[in-house]
Amino acid sequence: MNSPSLAPGKPCPLCGKPSVADFRPFCSKRCADIDLNRWLSGVYAIPAEDTDDETERPRDAEDSRE
């Protein structure tokens, strides 16, 4: 049985074990699948602020005549 070759550099971002070249940057398919599930389920999200479109919309030329 072939042992997977270790990838040089950073450890697995989920468990901290040495990363494996086949699943880089992860150490195993399991950690890669856990990370994928987190992305697909919305655990990883970029925070954003809701804005009110009315306050950011530039005034029309007709509005400025009033």
C-alpha positions in Angstrom: 0.0 0.0 0.0 1.4 3.4 -1.0 1.5 6.0 1.8 0.4 9.5 0.7 3.1 11.9 0.2 3.2 14.8 2.6 2.9 18.3 1.2 5.5 20.7 2.5 4.3 23.8 4.2 1.3 24.6 6.3 -0.6 22.0 8.3 -4.2 21.1 7.7 -6.4 24.1 8.5 -9.0 22.0 10.2 -7.1 19.6 12.4 -3.5 20.7 12.3 -2.0 17.5 11.0 0.5 17.7 8.2 -1.2 18.2 4.8 -1.1 15.6 2.1 -0.3 16.5 -1.5 -3.5 14.7 -2.8 -5.8 16.7 -0.6 -3.8 19.9 -0.2 -4.2 22.0 1.9 -6.0 19.3 3.9 -4.6 16.1 5.5 -7.4 13.8 4.2 -10.6 13.6 2.2 -12.5 13.7 5.4 -11.1 17.2 6.3 -11.7 18.4 2.7 -15.3 17.2 2.8 -15.9 18.9 6.2 -14.6 22.1 4.7 -16.7 21.8 1.6 -19.8 21.1 3.8 -19.1 24.3 5.8 -19.0 26.4 2.6 -22.1 24.8 1.1 -24.1 25.1 4.3 -23.2 28.8 4.8 -21.0 28.5 7.9 -18.3 30.5 6.0 -19.8 33.8 4.9 -18.5 37.2 4.2 -20.3 39.7 6.5 -22.1 42.4 4.7 -24.2 45.3 5.7 -27.7 45.9 4.3 -28.0 49.4 2.8 -31.2 51.4 2.2 -31.3 52.0 -1.5 -33.4 55.2 -1.1 -30.6 57.0 0.9 -27.9 56.0 -1.6 -29.7 56.8 -4.8 -28.6 60.1 -6.4 -31.4 62.6 -6.7 -32.9 62.9 -10.2 -32.8 66.2 -12.1 -36.6 66.5 -11.5 -36.2 66.1 -7.8 -33.7 69.0 -7.6 -36.2 71.5 -9.2 -38.5 71.4 -6.1 
